[in-house]
Amino acid sequence: MRVSRKERSMETVMDGLSLSALACSVPALYLVAGLASMLLHRPEPAWQLARAASGAAMLIALAVAVLRGVAGSPPAALQIAGMAALLLIAFLGWVILRFAAPYLAGESCQQRFMSGVLITLAGAALVSVTDNLAVLALAWSATGLGLQ
């Protein structure tokens, strides 16, 4: 069965949209985990949530990068740079959240630190995956607010 050029281009567009939605789930995951860590009353569940979110974000970013490479159509240079930045942000977030817990044990500001780091990671990840100038400006501002 032959596939027409129009059908092939629609499949490529749909694959690109689903990969973009998957890439946008990384900042959403960080944001939800950051907001949830503000609501938890004890630091232990908040640390578990933060570590789980950062691990899942790293796996999703790796899956998006691999799937974009397998997709067949050559991605634009901006997409390659964005995926590389997303992988780097996810890896650094995992490292920071993994090793910060023992150092902050017993400190009263643990949850504030976690929520700030997660919101900063959400903004940085959104900066790396967006192609909209208004969203870029909002994500940049969210990164700054998370660092406060």
N, C-alpha and C positions, 0 to 999 in steps of 0.2 A: 504494500500500500504506500503510495507516494504522499508525502506531506508537502503542501504548498508553502511557498515562501511567506505568505501572510499568516498561516497557522504557526509556522516556525517562529516568526517574529512575535506573535502574541504569546507563545510559550516562553520566549526569552523575557518579555516584559513581565509576565506573571512570576517567573522565577526571580527576577530582580526585585519585584515588589515584596515577595515573601521574604527574601533575604534582607531587604531593608527593614521590614517589620521585625524580623528576628534581631537585627542589629539594634533597633530602637528599644528592644526589650531590656537591654543591658542597663541603660540609664534609668528606665522605669523600675527595674529590680532594685537598683541602688537607692532610688528615691523612696520606694515603699519600705525598704528595710530601715532607712534613716528615720522616716517618720514613725515607724513602729518602735524603733529603739528609744524614741523620746517618750513613748507611752508606757513602756515596761518599767516596773518599779524596782526590780533587782537587776544588778549588772550581769549575772551569769546567763540568763536567757537572752539578754541583749547581745552578749558576746557570741553566743551560739548562732543567733540570727544573723549577725554581721558576718561571721565566718562562712556560714552557709550561703549567704547572698554573694559574697565575694568569690567563693568557689564556683557557684553556678554562673556568675557573670563571666568568669574566666573561661569556663567550658563553652558558654554560648559564643563568646568572642572568637574562640578558637574554631568552633564549628562554622561560624559565618565566614571566617577567613578561608577555611578549607573548602567550603561549598562555593565560594566565589571563585576560587582557583579551579574547581572542577567544572564550573558552569559552562565552559565552552567558549563563550564570547569574551574577548579580552576586555578586562575592566579598565576604566579610565585611570589615569595616574592619580587623580584626586581620591578615587575610591581605594586605591592601593595604600595611599598615605593615611587615609582615614581608618582603614582596617588595621594597619600597623600601629597607629596611635591607640586604637581601641584595645588591641592586644596588650600594648604596653601599660595602659591605664588599668586594665583588669588585673594584670600580673602584679603591678605595684600596689594596687589596692589589696590584693590577697596577701602580699608580703607584709604590708603595714598592719593590717588587721590581725594577721596570724601572730606577729611578734609583739604587738603592743599590749596584748592582754596580760602577760606576766609582768611587764614593767609597770602597768597601771594598777596592779592588784592592790586593793585597799585604799585607793584614792577616791575621793568623793566626786570627782568630775569625770568619771569613766563614761557615763552615758552621754554627757555633753560632747566628749571627744568622739565617741562612736557616731553620733548623729551628725556631727560636723564633718567627719571624714567621709561618711556615706553620702551626704549631700554634695560635698565637694567632688567626690567620684562621679556622682550622677551628672553634675554640670559638666565636668571634663569629658565624660563619655558622650554626652549629648553634643558637645562642641565637635567631637571627632566624627560623629555620624550624620550630622545635619547638613542639608544643602539649602537651607532657608536662612536668609540674613536676619530676620526678626527672631527666629528660634535661636540662632547663634548668639545674638545679643542677650537674650534671656538666659541662655545657658551660661554665658560668660559671667553674667551678674549673679547667678545662683552659685557659681564656683567661688566668687568673691564673698558672698554671704556665708557660705559654708566654712570659709577660712577665718571668719570673725570670731 
